[in-house]
Amino acid sequence: MARILQKLRSVDFYRKIPNDLTEATLAGASISLIAAITIVVLLTAELSSFLAVETKEELVVDRSAHGDLLRINFNISFPSLSCEFATLDVSDALGTKRMNLTKTIRKLPIDEDGQRAGYYVHDDLSSVDIKYDEPKKHTMAQDFALPLSKDSFKATLDAYSIVVVNFYAPWCPWCQRLEPTWEAVTGEVHTKYPDSDGRIRFAKVDCTGEVDLCREHQITGFPSIRVFRSGHDEVNVHGVKEHESYRGDRTQASLLAFADNLAPSAGQPHHYIRGVTRMAKTSGCALSGFVLVKKVPGALHFLAKSPGHSFDYQAMNMSHVVNYLYFGNKPSPRRQQSLAKLHPAGLSDDWADKLAGQDFFSRAAKATFEHYMQVVLTTIEPFKHRPELSYDAYEYTVHSHTYDTTEIPAAKFTYDLSPIQILVSEKQRAWYHFVTTTCAIIGGVFTVAGILDGLVHTGARFAKKVELGKHT
C-alpha cells in the first residue's frame, strides 16, 4: 500500500516547495495584488458577457403559410373629402379588386383643421342600385322648375317651410337621367301643394353657373338632393351640425312619396324621416380601421366615389394627414420589450410606422398622391422558442410623390412585400465556454504575473551584484 501511495505521489503536477526555501518580496506582493485585481475584473467582464443576450440573424425565404393574410391598419384624415362620398378600394397583383370596403372601416366627419365635427358614419348600401323612371319624350319645362340663382335661392327658402333642392351639373349623366323625372315631380308637387299652401317646394340649382352657392353648401357630388327647413339645411344634434341628404330611388313615385312624407312636418320641430340620410355638415373625413390583404403587391385607393353620383374631379383636393399606417399587429408590452432587446438595430421611434404624423397637402386640385412602401418581415424568436414572446414585426420604407392626373384624384398607398424574411433568434453561450474562459483568465494572468515577477526579481538581483562589484 505504501508503494502504491509512493507511486501516486510521483505524478503530482504541483510539487510543493518548503516555506523555508521561499522568500517573500515587496515587489512580488505588489504584482500578486495587481494580478488578483486583474483576475477579478476580467472574470466580472466575462460573466457579464456570458449572461448577455446574443442574437443570430438569418435571411430566409418568407415562411408564411400559403394563403396567409396581412393586416394593414390605418387612420388617415382628408380635410376636403366628404364622408358622404369617401371610399376605400383595395386591389392586388393577382387581379383581386374589392370596392367600397365598409365592414372594417369607420368614417368620422372632421373640419378643415382636422378636428372632430360629428359622429361616426355608417355607409348605407341599400341605395347601391338606384332606380329611375323610363325616359319620357316631349317633357315641357315650366317656369317654376327653372334653376335657382343665388338671389332667387334665398327668396325661395324664405317663402316655403321645406324646400328640396337638386344640386346638379349639366354634364353629369346621372343628372341628365334624373332631369325629366325631377321636372315632372316639381310640377306635381307644385300642383298638390300650391304657393298659397307654402309648405313644400321642389327646386334645382345649376352648380356650373352658381359655383359659389354650391361650394357654400359643400356640394361635391352630382346630383345632391338636400332638404332645407325654415331657410337652412343645418340640423344641430347635441352640438353636431348635420344636414339631410336624399339617397333613395330617383323615380317619380319615390320622390312624390318622399314629398308627402315631408309635408306634414312643415313648421314643426325637426325630425328625420324615412328616405333621408343623416350626414355631418362638414367638408372633411377621417377614415380609420383595417383591411386584410394577400401577401402580394397591392394598393389601397382612397377616393371619392358613390353609385348614382358624378364628381367634378377638376376641383377635388385629396390632401391628407396620415395619423398612422402600419402592418401586422401591435406587440404587447412583453413582446415590445423582447423586440427591443433582440432587434438587430434596436427600435427607433418610427420603426414600424414611417408615415405616422406626416401631412401631404397640395394647393392645386386634381392631384393624386402616391406612397410606395416596401415591407420587410422580421421574425423574433426568443430563447427556447417561447411562443408567447415570438413576434412578427413588419417594417417598411416609403417614398411619396404627387402628380397631376386626368383620371379620378386619389390617395394611393402601394405596398410591395419582400420575399426574404429576417429571422432573429436568441443565442446563449454554452456553460463550458464560460468555464474554459475562466480557466484561461486565471491561468493566463497567473502565468504572466509569474513571468513579470521573475523578471523583476532577476533584475533586482543583477542590480545588487553590480553594486557589490563596485564596492569591491
ABEGO torsion letter per residue (X at the ends): XAAAAAAAAAABABBBBBAAABBBBAAAAAAAAAAAAAAAAAAAAAAAAAABBBBBBBBBBBABBBGBBBBBBBBBBBAABBAAABBBBBBBAAGBBBBGBAAABBBBBBBAAGBBAEBBBBBBAAAABBBBBBBBBGBBBBAAABBBBAAAAAAAAAABABBBBBBBBAABAAAAAAAAAAAAAAAAAAAABBAAAGABBBBBBBAAABAAAAAAAGBABOBBBBBBBGGBABBBBGGBBBBBBBABBABAAAAAAAAAAAAAABGBBBBBBBGBBBBBBBABBBBBEBBBBBBBBBBBBBBBBBBGBBBBAAABBABBBBABBBBEBBBBAAAAAAAAAABAAEBBAAAABAABGBBBBBABBGBBBBBBBBBBBBBBBBBGGBAAABBBBBBBBBBBBBBBBABBBBBBBBBBBBABBBBBBBBBBBAAAAAAAAAAAAAAAAAAAAAAAAAAAAAAAAAAAAAAAAAX
